[in-house]
Amino acid sequence: MYLEQLKISLRSLIVLSVLTGIIYPFLITGAAQSLFPHQANGSLIRQGDKVVGSSLIGQPFDDPKYFWSRLSATGPAAYNASNSSGSNLGPTNPALIQEIQGRIDALKKADLPAGRQVPDSQMLIPVDLVTSSASGLDPHITPAAARYQLKRVARVRALSVGTVEHLIEEYTEGRFLGLLGEPGVNVLKLNLALDSLPSSSRWL
């Protein structure tokens, strides 16, 4: 009797292993590759034959000619996709306050044109520019965070404010299905679009 039960158990194990471990994954992978190849392969962004990133994972930018992303608390490096995490620092933690102040100082320094005492932007700094996201991988900033950086990017690149503002609008993604979430600007896509523009001496 026990031998018969053992045989049934082994047959069940083999059948279920084949179904759930081989057939099902192959079917789902095949369907994903056929119906959603871009998403199934990581939503990669390419320039020619070169992969420059993913539309789902942010990248750090600190050059004044680029729009800056949210801070990332992943380790050992920022935007480490294999170690998604937040900082877990509370709002009264001195380390968080120091980190926020450091980002504020960096933004103000980048916004200060040579020989001038007034920064490009006198707006309040949006909170998403000085804090990290819960995942540490967020590729988006709010439209307000993009507009805060607009004049700096236009000045450094010798582009008109109108040109850069148009790009911000073009790369602003709306709510999912028009209902869920908030509008966001994909920073990597926006910066790649900036790099593809010819410089202009006209400044509005």
Buried (B, 14 or more C-beta within 10 A) or exposed (E): EEEEEEEEEEEEEEEEEEEEEEEEEEEEEEEEEEEEEEEBEBBBBEEEEEEEBBBBBBBBBEEBBBBBBBBBBBEEEBBBBEEBBBBEBEEEEEEBEEBBEEBEEBBEEBBBBEEEEEBBBEBEBBEBBBBBBEBBBBBBBBBBBBBBBBBBBBBBBEBBBEBBBEBBEEBBBEEEEEEEEEEBBBBBBBBBBBEEEEEEEEBE
